[in-house]
């Protein structure tokens, strides 16, 4: 089983990222866990599905091959963070 962790916070020392990493340590040994990098350029909608930046293509492949996602995200102005929204826009254009 492949599980991908995504933290909606880019801040160094983020409690959400710490929570995600601690939760991943509780997974059984047979689970393949990877943490996604969502420090991406801003999504503009101008890119076609196939000419997105390399980091985006890596993220799409990682999420596409996942059996499950574990997502942590701080609240930002009663919503998800800009980094998380940006990643979602890239993953599901």
C-alpha positions in Angstrom: 0.0 0.0 0.0 1.2 3.5 -0.9 0.3 6.4 1.3 1.2 10.0 0.5 1.3 12.7 3.2 0.6 16.3 2.4 1.1 19.2 4.8 -0.6 22.4 3.8 2.0 24.4 5.7 5.3 25.5 4.2 6.5 27.0 7.4 9.6 25.5 8.9 8.7 24.0 12.3 5.0 23.7 11.3 2.9 21.8 13.9 0.8 20.4 11.0 4.0 18.9 9.3 5.1 17.6 12.7 1.7 15.9 13.2 1.9 14.4 9.7 5.4 13.0 10.3 4.5 11.6 13.7 1.4 10.0 12.3 3.4 8.4 9.5 5.6 6.6 12.1 2.5 4.7 13.3 1.9 3.1 9.9 2.7 -0.6 9.6 6.1 -1.5 8.1 4.5 -2.9 4.9 3.1 0.6 4.0 5.2 2.7 1.7 4.9 6.3 2.9 6.1 9.4 1.1 5.7 13.0 2.0 4.7 15.3 -0.9 6.5 18.6 -1.5 3.9 21.3 -2.3 6.3 24.2 -2.4 5.3 24.9 -6.0 5.1 27.9 -8.3 1.8 29.6 -8.3 -0.9 28.0 -10.4 -2.1 30.3 -13.2 -4.2 27.9 -15.3 -2.1 28.8 -18.3 -0.2 25.6 -18.4 -1.5 22.6 -20.2 -1.7 19.3 -18.4 1.6 18.2 -20.0 3.7 21.3 -19.7 3.5 21.9 -16.0 6.7 22.5 -14.0 8.7 19.4 -13.1 7.9 19.6 -9.4 4.2 19.5 -10.4 4.6 16.5 -12.6 6.4 14.7 -9.7 3.5 15.6 -7.3 0.9 14.4 -9.8 2.6 11.1 -10.2 3.1 10.6 -6.5 -0.6 11.4 -5.8 -1.7 9.4 -8.8 0.1 6.3 -7.6 -1.2 6.6 -4.0 -3.7 4.3 -2.4 -4.5 6.9 0.2 -3.6 10.4 1.3 -3.0 11.8 4.8 -3.6 15.6 4.7 -2.9 18.1 7.5 -3.5 21.8 6.9 -3.8 24.8 9.2 -6.7 27.1 8.9 -6.0 30.3 7.1 -8.7 33.0 7.1 -11.4 30.3 7.6 -10.1 28.3 4.7 -7.2 26.1 3.6 -3.8 27.6 3.1 -2.8 29.1 -0.3 -0.1 26.5 -0.6 -2.7 23.7 -0.2 -5.2 25.3 -2.7 -2.4 25.8 -5.2 -1.3 22.1 -4.9 -4.9 21.0 -5.4 -5.3 23.2 -8.4 -2.2 21.6 -9.9 -3.1 18.0 -9.1 -6.7 18.3 -10.4 -6.6 20.9 -13.2 
